[in-house]
Every structure is written in structure tokens, then in C-alpha cells.
Amino acid sequence: MFPGLRDKGFNYLRAVADANNFSMDRIKVIGKKASSLSMNDLKDEKINLVVGEPFYHGNEGMLPWQNLRFWNERTLLDPLLSEDAFIMPCKGILRLCAMSLPDLWRSRCSLKDVEGFDHSVANDTFGACGDLPGEQQGPCLPYYVWQCGYTKKLSKVYSLVDFNFSEPIHSCFGKTKIKFAHDGICHGFAVWIDWVLDEKNPIVISTGPESRYWKQGVQLLSRPVQVNPVSSVMHVEAHFDPGTAELVFKSMVS
């Protein structure tokens, strides 16, 4: 199944088959969505292997967890899977680290009253994410962290939520305590998903800031905070709602 990429998907399969000396007459492309497949389409045979490319074409501007569409597609196939079906990737791990992001902060912080004019409408329209009124928290932003100007990691990388693709899609919750490794001003944290292809032989595709190929999510704090390794701690929790495909973060620096 290749949503929106039927011809390109078929050509991809043909290229793979040719490269492996595999006859294309052994491959059948079923032009149906996962929700429409039936045992008749599969000649009454159960599916024993599901391999997915989580980085869907056209999703480059989306947040990392919006690629969990793979988990939803796998769930739609659940009635057709064999008991020992192999799912690849088998798991996604949401990871994060605290960051100093002064240039991004300046470009995305809210506008205050200027010459007596209220800029709250402009803030809503353009999506201001920092220095919002009260304890209001802005949305998580999709960014290539390496394109955010000056950046500095203030903590090691932490795991926050595991998404187990061997199970049908469901809500997930996770929390962690981040200890800072460096002095600096914390503007927020970067979040991304590492894809575990095979848990028995750990093969992981990371989409973290070290790689320039993938976008990460950036969650800015309500206010920048001066931190240090001795006394500063950040508490972060996240909740994933499969109904909306949204991940909501809550954070507090103490």
C-alpha cells in the first residue's frame, strides 16, 4: 500500500525486485487502503510480515510523532495478522534533551504592547511560542534544530515514551526528570523519535539533532530559565492521544 504514491511505490518495488533478481510476477500490488483489505484480497492467508517506511513522502513539515501513521495502519491490519507476525519497525522511542536556543526564542517569542497597540492577534496569527501571557504554553514546532542559529545541549538525551508497534495503537504516557549537564539559559527542549527496526538485533534509526536529514520537534518554555548542573532539574511529561495524533507536553524547571 502506497498512500498517494501508487505509481512511485510500484516502481520502487520493481527496482528492489530487479536488484535482488526477484521476479515481479511474484509481487502483487493491492490497490486498497488498510481499512478496506479483507482475507479475500489475501487469498485467505494471514499476514506474517509488515514492513513500513515511517517517513511518509510529504510529511517533511510535520512533527516527528505525526509519522506514527504507520502504527495506525498496522492497527487497521490487526485482524489479518498471524499470531507471530513480524512488525518492522517494532518500536518508536520518543527522546528529548534540554536546549539553549536564543536565536529561535527571539524569532518566535510573543510581541508585547508597542506604542499602545495590542499585538495579541498577531501573536495568535503567526503562532508566537514564547513569553506568552500567564502560564500559557505555545505549540511544539517542527524544526531542523541545526537551522535554529546558535544552539547548545544542556543535558544528555532522555527517553520519554515508548510506542510498541506489536500492539494496536493506544494512548501513551511518559515522564522523566532531566538533570542539566551544563550551565546556560534553557529555552526549551528538542524532541524526536528513534525507530527500532528489530529489538532482538537492535537496529535503530535515530532522527535526533545529530542528523541533518530529519526535523525534530521544539517545545519552548513559557519563560527562559538560567540553569546549572548543581541545583536545576526539569520535569517533563507527555501524553499521546491516538484519536487526534497529538502529543501534549508539560514541563517545569526547578
C-alpha positions in Angstrom: 0.0 0.0 0.0 1.4 3.4 -1.0 -1.0 6.2 0.0 -0.8 8.8 -2.7 2.3 7.2 -4.3 0.9 4.2 -6.2 3.0 4.5 -9.3 6.1 5.5 -7.4 5.6 2.7 -4.9 5.2 0.2 -7.7 8.4 1.4 -9.4 10.2 1.2 -6.1 9.1 -2.5 -5.7 10.3 -3.2 -9.2 13.7 -1.7 -8.5 14.0 -3.8 -5.4 13.0 -6.9 -7.2 15.4 -6.3 -10.0 18.3 -5.6 -7.6 17.6 -8.9 -5.9 16.9 -11.0 -9.0 13.3 -11.5 -7.9 10.6 -11.9 -10.4 7.9 -9.2 -10.4 5.2 -11.8 -11.2 5.6 -12.9 -7.6 4.6 -9.5 -6.3 1.0 -8.2 -6.2 0.2 -4.6 -5.5 -3.3 -4.4 -3.9 -4.9 -1.0 -4.7 -6.7 -0.7 -1.4 -6.4 1.0 1.9 -5.6 -1.0 5.0 -9.1 -0.4 6.3 -10.6 -2.0 3.1 -8.4 -5.1 2.9 -10.1 -8.5 3.5 -9.0 -12.1 3.6 -10.3 -12.4 0.0 -7.7 -9.9 -1.1 -5.0 -12.1 0.6 -6.3 -15.4 -0.8 -7.3 -16.4 2.8 -3.7 -16.2 4.0 -2.7 -14.4 7.2 -0.1 -11.6 7.0 3.2 -12.7 8.7 5.4 -9.7 7.8 4.6 -6.0 8.0 7.5 -3.7 6.9 6.9 0.1 6.9 8.8 3.2 6.0 7.7 5.6 8.7 8.8 8.7 7.0 6.0 9.2 4.6 6.5 11.3 1.4 5.1 14.8 2.0 5.4 14.6 5.8 8.7 16.6 5.9 7.0 19.6 7.6 5.2 17.5 10.2 6.2 16.8 13.8 8.0 13.5 14.4 5.1 11.7 16.1 2.8 12.5 13.2 4.7 9.8 11.4 3.0 7.3 13.8 0.6 6.9 10.9 2.5 3.6 10.5 1.2 2.4 13.8 -2.4 3.3 12.8 -2.0 1.4 9.5 -0.6 -1.6 11.3 -3.6 -1.5 13.7 -6.1 -1.5 10.8 -4.4 -4.7 9.6 -4.6 -6.3 13.0 -7.5 -8.8 12.1 -5.4 -10.0 9.2 -2.1 -10.6 11.0 -0.8 -14.0 12.0 -0.2 -14.6 15.7 3.6 -14.3 15.3 3.6 -11.6 12.7 6.9 -9.7 12.5 6.5 -5.9 12.6 9.3 -3.6 11.4 9.9 -1.1 12.8 8.9 -2.8 16.1 9.0 0.2 18.3 9.4 4.0 18.4 11.1 5.8 21.3 10.4 9.4 22.0 13.6 11.1 23.2 14.4 14.6 24.3 17.2 16.9 25.6 17.2 20.4 27.1 18.5 23.1 24.8 19.7 26.6 24.7 18.1 28.2 21.6 18.4 32.0 21.9 18.0 32.8 18.2 14.9 30.7 17.8 13.5 32.2 21.0 13.9 35.7 19.7 12.3 34.8 16.4 9.3 33.1 18.0 8.6 35.0 21.2 5.3 36.9 21.5 5.0 40.7 20.8 4.1 42.9 23.7 2.3 46.3 23.6 4.1 48.5 21.2 3.2 52.2 21.2 0.0 51.3 23.0 -1.1 48.7 20.4 -2.2 45.3 21.5 -0.4 42.6 19.4 -2.3 39.6 20.8 -4.0 39.0 17.4 -0.6 39.0 15.6 0.7 36.5 18.2 -2.2 34.2 17.6 -2.0 34.5 13.8 1.8 33.9 13.5 2.0 31.3 16.2 4.0 33.0 19.0 5.5 30.3 21.2 7.4 32.1 24.0 6.8 34.7 26.7 3.0 34.1 26.4 0.6 35.6 29.0 0.4 33.8 32.3 1.4 30.1 32.2 0.1 29.6 28.6 2.3 27.2 26.6 2.9 27.5 22.9 2.7 24.6 20.4 5.5 22.3 19.7 7.2 23.4 16.4 8.7 21.2 13.7 12.3 22.4 13.1 15.7 21.2 11.9 17.5 22.1 15.1 20.7 22.7 13.3 19.0 25.5 11.4 17.9 27.3 14.6 21.0 29.5 14.8 23.1 29.2 17.9 22.2 26.0 19.8 23.7 24.2 22.8 22.7 21.0 24.5 22.3 21.5 28.2 21.6 17.9 29.2 22.1 14.3 28.0 19.4 12.6 25.9 16.5 11.1 27.9 13.8 8.6 26.8 10.2 9.8 27.5 7.7 7.5 25.8 7.8 4.0 24.1 5.4 3.3 21.3 5.1 -0.5 20.9 4.0 -1.4 17.4 3.4 -5.1 18.3 0.2 -3.9 20.0 -2.7 -2.0 18.4 -2.4 1.8 18.7 -3.4 3.2 22.1 -2.8 6.2 24.3 0.6 6.5 25.9 2.0 8.5 28.8 5.6 9.1 30.0 7.5 11.3 32.3 11.1 11.9 33.2 13.4 14.1 35.3 16.1 15.9 33.3 19.3 16.8 35.1 21.4 19.5 33.5 25.0 18.8 32.4 26.0 22.4 31.6 25.3 26.0 32.8 23.3 28.1 30.5 19.9 29.6 29.7 17.3 26.9 28.9 14.8 28.0 26.3 13.1 24.6 25.8 13.8 21.1 24.7 14.1 19.2 21.4 12.1 16.0 20.9 12.3 13.3 18.3 11.6 9.6 17.6 14.2 6.9 17.3 12.8 3.9 15.3 13.8 0.5 16.5 13.7 -1.9 13.5 14.4 -5.2 15.3 14.5 -5.5 19.1 16.4 -8.8 19.1 19.2 -7.3 17.0 19.0 -3.7 18.0 19.0 -1.7 14.8 17.9 1.9 15.4 17.3 4.8 13.0 17.7 8.0 15.0 16.1 11.2 13.9 17.8 13.4 16.6 19.6 16.7 16.2 22.9 14.9 15.2 21.2 14.0 11.9 20.6 16.8 9.4 18.1 14.7 7.4 15.2 14.8 9.9 13.2 17.5 11.5 12.8 17.5 15.3 10.0 19.0 17.5 11.0 22.0 19.6 8.9 22.9 22.6 9.8 26.3 24.0 9.3 27.1 27.7 6.9 29.8 28.8 10.0 31.7 30.0 13.7 31.1 29.5 15.4 29.8 32.7 19.0 30.1 33.9 20.1 26.5 34.8 23.2 24.8 36.3 24.2 21.2 36.9 24.2 21.6 40.7 20.6 22.7 41.6 18.5 22.8 38.4 16.1 20.0 37.4 13.4 19.8 34.7 10.4 17.6 35.0 8.8 16.7 31.7 5.7 14.6 30.9 4.0 13.8 27.7 0.6 12.2 26.7 -0.1 10.8 23.2 -3.7 10.8 22.1 -4.2 8.3 19.1 -7.6 9.9 18.3 -6.0 13.2 17.4 -2.4 12.0 16.8 -1.3 14.8 19.1 1.4 14.7 21.8 0.9 17.2 24.7 3.9 18.2 26.8 4.0 19.6 30.3 7.3 20.8 31.7 8.6 22.6 34.8 12.1 23.7 35.7 13.0 23.8 39.4 
